[in-house]
Amino acid sequence: MPVFFALLAVVVGLILLTVGADRMIGAAVAIARRFRLSEAVIGATIVAGGTSMPELVASLGGALGGQYGLAVGNVVGSNIFNVGMILGLVALIMPMQ
């Protein structure tokens, strides 16, 4: 029975994540229209902040819990992944010759 509840929690979490992301994007577009900004500007600021929120929460949780290695590891790992992903995408789009 515990496996059932774990799977149910994952499914409910994914549904809530999807609904939350949809609402966040809708709110960001509404803010852009209210202040007469381009949606690209909002996409580069508000939505980018929203995507960094899980890392912020993990780092704050680690720092407040006295696990400073978790906070530092989260930042370093995230940056390594981001740089590697961008380099990989660039290599896929235009390989070196």
N, C-alpha and C positions, 0 to 999 in steps of 0.2 A: 503493500500500500504506500510506503514512503516514496517509491519511484513514481507512482501516479501523481502524487502531490508535487513532486519536483518538476515533472513534465508539465503539469498544469500551471505551475508558477512561471515556467519558461514561456509557455504559450501566452499567458495573460500579460507577462512582461513585454513580449514582442508586440502584442496588440496595443498596449498602452504606449509603447515607444513610437509606434507608427502614428497613432492618433496625436500624440504630443508633437511629433515632428511636423505633421500636417498643419496643426494649429499654429505652431511657431512660424512656419513659412507664410501662412495666411496673415498673421499679425505683422510680420516684417514687411510684406507687400502693402498692407494698410498704412503702416507708418511711412513708407516711402511715398505713397500717394498723398498722404496728409501734408507732408513737408515738401512736396513737389521735388523729390529726389528720384534719381533713376533707380530702377530696381537692382541694377548692377552694384550700385554703391551700398545698398542695404544688404545685398548678398555677400559683399566683401566684408561687412562689419558685423551686423547683428547675427547673421547665420553663422559666420565664422566663430563668433563668440560662443554660440550655442553648441557648436561641434567640439569646442575645447572644454566645455563644462565638465564632462566626465573626468578628464585629466585633472582639472582643478579640484574637484571633489575628492578624488583619490589622493592627491598630494596634500590637501588640507587635512584629510582624515589621518594620513600617516604622520604628518607633522604634529597635529594635536594629540595623537596617541603616543608620541615619543618615538615613533619609528621613522627616523629621518632618512634612513636608507631607502625606504619605500617612496618617499617624496622625490628624492634625487633620482632614483632608478626610473620612476615614472617619467620624469622630464627628459632624462637622457635617452631612454628607450623610445619615447615618442618622437624625439628629434631624429634619432637614427632611422626609424621607420619612415618618417616623412621625407627625409633626404633620399633614402634608398628608393622609395616609391617614385618620387619625381625623376630621379636619374633613370630608373627602369622604364618609366613611361616615355621619357625623351628618347631612350635607346630603341624602344619599339617603334616610335614614330619616325625617327631618322637615325638609323644605325651608322656607326663610324665606319669609314671606308679606308 
